[in-house]
Amino acid sequence: PLYLAVHPSLPANSVVELIALAKSRPGKLSFASGGSGTTAHLAGELFKSLSGVDIQHVPYKSAGPAMMDVMAGHVDLMFGAAGLSEARAGKVRVLAVTGARRSSAAPELPTVQEAGLPGYESTLWFGVLAPARTPAAIVARLSGDIGKVLAQAELRERFNTVDVTPSTPEEFADLIQREIRKWRKVLEAAKIQPE
């Protein structure tokens, strides 16, 4: 999952407090990402859109330098895959996870939606795709073989630490279509264009 992490000096200890702070300081807060158009950038734009806040995006060449500047206090917050170890070291404060459910790696953290922003969900996902018009029998065989690999105890144990949830080809196709519709709206609202 992605984590919503803020610099420890930011006077916001929850998502609701962050939204209130951002509304009291329009255009003054900033969020870092590992680059324009990345998952972290779009997670921030979705946050802005649903909460009605004006937070400035600061794109970096990768997530590492972005997190370094959040830890240094040069940027106020970040949506990113990193954050837990930095929070445990006191370098950032994680307010929430961006997924639909709490992370098994940090079950004490609420989701952004649970923490006060209805409708918010930004999830990382990966999949295996085949060319269009691949025969259904081949898709079924690939899916079955991948399912067998994912069912191996050692792999399941490792995947559970990062909240991996396997799906069927039909479920994955449905997810892709939902994600396209959702993120198209975010891209249009934020006026993000390919570079």
C-alpha positions as CSV (number, residue, x, y, z in Angstrom):
1,P,0.0,0.0,0.0
2,L,0.9,3.7,-0.1
3,Y,1.2,5.6,3.1
4,L,0.3,9.2,3.8
5,A,3.3,10.5,5.6
6,V,3.9,14.0,7.0
7,H,6.8,15.8,8.5
8,P,6.7,15.5,12.3
9,S,6.5,19.3,12.7
10,L,3.3,19.6,10.6
11,P,0.5,20.4,13.0
12,A,-1.8,17.6,11.8
13,N,-2.2,14.2,13.5
14,S,-5.0,12.8,11.4
15,V,-6.4,13.1,7.9
16,V,-9.2,15.3,9.2
17,E,-6.6,17.7,10.8
18,L,-4.5,17.7,7.6
19,I,-7.5,18.6,5.5
20,A,-8.4,21.4,8.0
21,L,-4.9,22.7,8.0
22,A,-4.7,22.7,4.2
23,K,-8.0,24.5,3.9
24,S,-6.7,27.2,6.4
25,R,-3.5,27.6,4.3
26,P,-4.6,27.3,0.6
27,G,-1.6,26.7,-1.7
28,K,0.9,26.8,1.2
29,L,1.3,23.1,1.9
30,S,3.2,20.8,-0.5
31,F,3.3,17.1,-1.3
32,A,6.2,15.3,-2.8
33,S,6.2,12.4,-5.3
34,G,8.7,10.4,-7.3
35,G,7.6,12.2,-10.4
36,S,4.7,13.6,-12.4
37,G,2.2,10.9,-13.3
38,T,3.4,8.4,-10.8
39,T,1.0,6.5,-8.5
40,A,2.1,8.7,-5.6
41,H,1.4,11.9,-7.6
42,L,-2.0,10.7,-8.6
43,A,-2.8,9.6,-5.0
44,G,-2.1,13.2,-4.0
45,E,-4.3,14.6,-6.8
46,L,-7.1,12.3,-5.7
47,F,-6.7,13.5,-2.2
48,K,-6.9,17.1,-3.4
49,S,-9.9,16.5,-5.5
50,L,-12.0,14.6,-2.9
51,S,-11.0,16.9,0.0
52,G,-11.2,20.2,-1.9
53,V,-7.8,21.4,-0.7
54,D,-5.1,23.3,-2.6
55,I,-1.8,21.5,-2.0
56,Q,1.2,22.1,-4.3
57,H,2.7,19.1,-6.0
58,V,6.5,18.9,-5.9
59,P,7.8,16.2,-8.4
60,Y,11.2,14.5,-7.9
61,K,13.1,12.2,-10.1
62,S,12.4,9.3,-7.8
63,A,10.7,8.5,-4.5
64,G,14.0,8.4,-2.5
65,P,14.8,12.1,-2.8
66,A,11.2,13.0,-2.3
67,M,11.1,11.2,1.0
68,M,14.4,12.7,2.0
69,D,12.9,16.2,1.6
70,V,9.8,15.3,3.5
71,M,12.1,14.1,6.4
72,A,14.1,17.3,6.1
73,G,11.0,19.4,6.3
74,H,11.4,21.0,2.8
75,V,8.1,19.4,1.7
76,D,5.2,18.8,4.0
77,L,3.9,15.4,3.1
78,M,4.0,12.5,0.7
79,F,2.0,9.6,-0.5
80,G,4.4,6.7,-1.0
81,A,5.3,3.1,-0.5
82,A,7.9,4.1,2.0
83,G,7.1,5.6,5.3
84,L,6.8,2.9,8.0
85,S,10.5,2.6,8.8
86,E,10.9,6.4,8.6
87,A,7.9,6.7,11.0
88,R,9.4,4.2,13.4
89,A,12.6,6.2,13.4
90,G,10.6,9.4,14.2
91,K,11.5,11.1,10.9
92,V,7.9,11.2,9.5
93,R,4.5,10.6,10.9
94,V,2.2,8.3,9.0
95,L,-1.4,9.3,9.2
96,A,-3.1,6.6,7.1
97,V,-2.8,4.0,4.3
98,T,-4.3,4.7,0.9
99,G,-5.9,1.3,0.2
100,A,-9.4,0.0,0.7
101,R,-8.4,-1.8,3.8
102,R,-5.8,-1.5,6.5
103,S,-2.3,-2.8,5.8
104,S,-1.2,-6.1,7.5
105,A,2.2,-4.4,8.0
106,A,0.6,-1.6,10.1
107,P,-2.9,-2.6,11.1
108,E,-3.1,0.2,13.7
109,L,-3.1,2.7,10.8
110,P,-6.6,3.7,9.4
111,T,-7.3,3.9,5.8
112,V,-7.6,7.5,4.4
113,Q,-11.3,6.8,4.0
114,E,-11.7,5.5,7.6
115,A,-9.8,8.6,8.8
116,G,-12.3,11.0,7.3
117,L,-12.1,11.2,3.5
118,P,-15.1,9.3,2.1
119,G,-14.5,7.6,-1.3
120,Y,-10.7,7.8,-1.1
121,E,-8.8,4.7,-2.3
122,S,-5.5,4.5,-4.1
123,T,-4.0,1.0,-4.4
124,L,-0.9,-0.3,-6.1
125,W,-1.6,-3.3,-8.3
126,F,0.3,-5.5,-10.7
127,G,-0.8,-8.1,-13.2
128,V,0.1,-10.4,-16.0
129,L,-1.5,-9.4,-19.4
130,A,-1.8,-11.4,-22.6
131,P,-2.2,-10.0,-26.1
132,A,-5.7,-9.2,-27.2
133,R,-7.6,-12.2,-28.7
134,T,-5.4,-14.7,-26.9
135,P,-7.5,-17.9,-26.8
136,A,-9.5,-18.4,-23.6
137,A,-7.9,-21.8,-23.0
138,I,-4.4,-20.2,-23.0
139,V,-5.6,-17.5,-20.6
140,A,-7.1,-20.1,-18.3
141,R,-4.0,-22.2,-18.3
142,L,-1.7,-19.2,-17.6
143,S,-4.1,-18.1,-14.8
144,G,-4.1,-21.6,-13.3
145,D,-0.3,-21.9,-13.4
146,I,0.1,-18.5,-11.9
147,G,-2.4,-19.4,-9.2
148,K,-0.5,-22.5,-8.4
149,V,2.7,-20.5,-7.9
150,L,0.9,-17.9,-5.8
151,A,-0.5,-20.7,-3.6
152,Q,2.9,-21.9,-2.5
153,A,3.2,-21.4,1.2
154,E,6.6,-19.6,1.1
155,L,5.4,-17.2,-1.5
156,R,2.0,-16.6,0.2
157,E,3.8,-15.8,3.4
158,R,6.0,-13.2,1.7
159,F,3.0,-11.7,-0.3
160,N,0.9,-11.4,2.9
161,T,3.5,-8.9,4.3
162,V,2.8,-6.6,1.4
163,D,-1.0,-7.3,1.1
164,V,-0.9,-9.1,-2.3
165,T,-4.4,-10.5,-3.2
166,P,-4.6,-12.7,-6.3
167,S,-7.6,-12.5,-8.6
168,T,-9.2,-14.2,-11.6
169,P,-8.7,-12.9,-15.1
170,E,-12.3,-11.5,-15.1
171,E,-11.8,-9.7,-11.8
172,F,-8.5,-8.2,-13.0
173,A,-10.2,-7.0,-16.3
174,D,-12.9,-5.4,-14.2
175,L,-10.3,-3.7,-11.9
176,I,-8.5,-2.3,-14.9
177,Q,-11.7,-0.8,-16.3
178,R,-12.7,0.7,-13.0
179,E,-9.2,2.1,-12.5
180,I,-9.2,3.7,-16.0
181,R,-12.5,5.4,-15.3
182,K,-11.4,6.6,-11.9
183,W,-8.0,7.9,-12.8
184,R,-9.2,9.5,-16.1
185,K,-11.4,11.8,-13.9
186,V,-8.4,12.6,-11.6
187,L,-6.1,13.4,-14.6
188,E,-8.7,15.6,-16.2
189,A,-9.5,17.5,-13.0
190,A,-5.8,18.1,-12.3
191,K,-5.1,18.9,-16.0
192,I,-2.3,16.4,-16.1
193,Q,-1.0,15.8,-19.6
194,P,1.6,13.3,-20.9
195,E,5.1,14.8,-21.1
